[in-house]
């Protein structure tokens, strides 16, 4: 066998790399022509060409229910002229800050539901990109992103964790690491949907555990939606018990008393609506 392998073979080119390199270059040129002939990525909502990195056209991005003035502690929208937050005055959350990109209303609520319950994983990239855009420079104070975990049985049934998928995109766009696996559910809980505030708190009490490696870190806790804050509060308690210095909750959308109601058009962060 060795003797055969060392025999010169007339069928072999003297410089195979040159030949294979030429074929590779030709294939890449062909691929570039094919890709260049394809239409632009359609907008997630209207199917017009998307001209932004988050997969939306400019008009649809402007019409999204961007969050306005909100409480810095719980992300609850504040009425005009308000100097304090009624929710926090009744019950202060365990986390030190919260940020939401949107009000939980159309069409963001539909995108979240499609991601969460119907396997539209592409929406995690769309929503994660918008969350990073809305957050702007405030991510500079975050040491790493920790997604709110599902219990392993529920994640196995669903096939993925939507909070983790959003956190992946957020990490990629903010240059902050994804710290998956440092927070987990110690026990299975009922779904929070349909439960009242008191039931929600009882349902998740003591449900989370955190790795001591979070000690001293400022954690960005990522989830899709913030409703009563019970899940985020329980997760924050576990992170702080493990030594986290600070917990800031980041969510795509915040449920509030006015979610779903008609609102004035709001300007996306970093863009102008042309009004004086």
N, C-alpha and C positions, 0 to 999 in steps of 0.2 A: 504494500500500500504506500509506504514511504517512497519507494522507487518510482511508483506511478505519479505521485504528487509532485516529484521533483523534475519530471520530464517536461521539457518545453512543449507547449501545445500551440500548434499553428492557428487554432481557432480563437485563441485569446489575444486581444489587442495588447500592444506593448504598453499603452497608457490607458487602462480602463477608466480611471478617474476622469480623464478628459472627455471620453465618450459619454459616460453616465452623467457628467456635469452638463453636457450639452442637452441631453434628453431632459434633465431636470429643469434647465433654464427654459426650454421650449414648453414644458408642461406648466411652469409658472406663468409664462406669457399668455398661454391659452386660458388659464384660470383667471388671470386678471381681466382678460377681455370678456369672459363670461360674467364675472361679478360686476364689471362695469356696465354691462348691458341690462342688469337687473334693475327694477324700479326701486326707489328709495323705500326704506322701512316705513310702513304705514303707521299713522297715529293710532295709539291704543283705543281711542274713543271714536274718532270720526273717519278713520282710514285715509285721510289726506296724508301727504308726505310728512313724516315727523322731522322737524328741524331742530330738535333738542336732544341732548344725551339721555334724557329720561324716557324717551319714546312717545312724547306728545308733540303735537303741533303747537305753535305759539298761541293760537286762539283758544285751544282747549286748555292749555296750561294756565292761561289767564283766568279762565272760568272755573277753575278748581276752587273748592271751599277753603282757601288758605286761612289759617288761624290769625286772628287779630290780637288785640291786647288781652293778655291772660295773666293769671297768677303765676309768679315764678316758682312757687313751691309745688302746686298741684296741677298747673296748666289749665285750670278752669277759666273759660272766658270771663272777662270782667265787664260789667256795664260801663257805659260812658261816665266818666267822672268818679268812678269808684276808687277809694283809697285803700281798701282792704278786701280780703277774700272771705266770703261767708262760709264756704266749705271748710277752709282751714281754721276759721275761728271756732267751728264746732268740733273739729277733730283734725289735729295736725298730723300729717303723714310722717312715717319714719324716714323716708328718703328726703334728701336736702333740697332737691330741685326736680322739676319735670318740664319737659318740652314736647309739644305736639306740633306737627306741620300743618294739620288740617282739623277742621270741624268734621265730626263723623256724619257726613251727609252725602247726598248724591253728587258726583259719581264715585267718590272715594269709598263710600260704604260698600258699593257693589264690587269694586276692585278687591277690597279686603276680603269679602265673602268668597269671591271666586278663588282667591289664593288660598284661603283657609279651608274651605270645604269642597272645592271642586278641582283641586290640583293644578290651577293655572300658575305654575311656578314662575313664569316669566314676569308676572306682576310683582314678585318680590324684588326684582331688579328695578322695575319702574318706580315702585314705592320707596325702595331704599335710596335710589338716586334723588328723588324729590325730598326725602327727609334730610339727606346730607346737604342739599341745596338750601333748604329752609334753615337748617341749623347754622350754616355759615361758619364763622370763626369760633363759635362757642365750644366746638369739639376740642379746641386746643387744651382745655382743662381736663380732658378725659384720658386716663392711662390705658384703657382697653374696654372693649365692648363685650358684655355678657348677655346672651339672649335668655329670656325667660323660658325655662325648659318645660317640655311636656313630660308626663310620666311615660316610662319606656313602653308600657302596654298601649297607651293611646298613640304614641308616636309610631309604633309598629303598625297599628291599624290604619293610621293616616298615611304613613310612608314618609313623612317629613315633618319638620317643625317650622312653621311659618316665621316665627320670631328669629330663628337661626338663619333662615334664608335672607330675611331683611337685614340682619346684622352683618352677614357676609358682604353685601353690597355697601353698607355703611362703612365697614372697615376698609374696603377697597378705595372708597372715595374720600376718606378723611385721614388716611395714613396713620390710623390707630389700630392696634392688633385686635383680632378676634380671640376672645378668651373662652372658647367653648369648652364645656366640661367642668368648669369651676363652680357651677351651681347646678343642683339637680333636685328632683322631687323625691323626697324620702318615702312618700306614700301616695297612692292614687287618690284623687279627689273627684267629686262630681263636677260636671261642667258648670261653669259659672252662669252661663246663659239661662235666663229665666228666674234667677235667684235675686232676692232683695239684698240690700246693703248689709244687714246684720247676718243673713244667711251666708253671704259671700265671705265675710270676714271669718265666720266660724268654719266654713268649708276649707279654707286654705291655712288656717292657723297651724303653725308648726309643720307645714307640708314641705318646706325647703331645707336643704343643707348646702353649705358652701365649703370650698377647699381653703385651707389656711394660706394658700399662695396669694389670696386676694389681700393679705395684710398690708396696710399702708397705701393701697391703691385707690385712686378715684375712679369709680366704676360707672360706665354708661350702661344702664340696664335697658335692654331693647325689647319691645313688644309691638304688636300690631295696633292694639286699641287700648286706651285707658278709659275705664267706665267708672266704677266707684273707687278704684285704686287699691282694692283689697289684695289682689294678687301681687301687684308691685310692692305693696307695703310688706307683705309676708316675705317676699324675696329679699327686699332691702334689709329686713331684720336679720335674715340668715347671713347675708353678706357682711353686715356690721358685726354680728356675733363672731364671725371668722376673722375680723380685724380690718375690714375695708374702711378706709379713711372717710370716704364720701360716696354716696350713691345718687346718681342723677338719672331719672327715668326719661327715655326717649321713645316716643311712639309715633306712628304714622298719623293717628287721629285720636281726638278727645271727644268722648260722648258728653254732651251737656244738655241743659234744659232746652236749648234752642236748636239742637241737632235736628236736621231735616227741615227746618223752617227756611223760608226765603230770606236771603241776606243780600246786602250790597256786594257788588263785585270787589274783590280784594286783589291787590297787586302782589304777584309772586316776589319773594325776596330777591333783591338784586336787579329788578326790572322796573321800568317806569310805565305807567299807564297813560302818560301824556297829559295828565291833569295837573293844573297849577296848584 
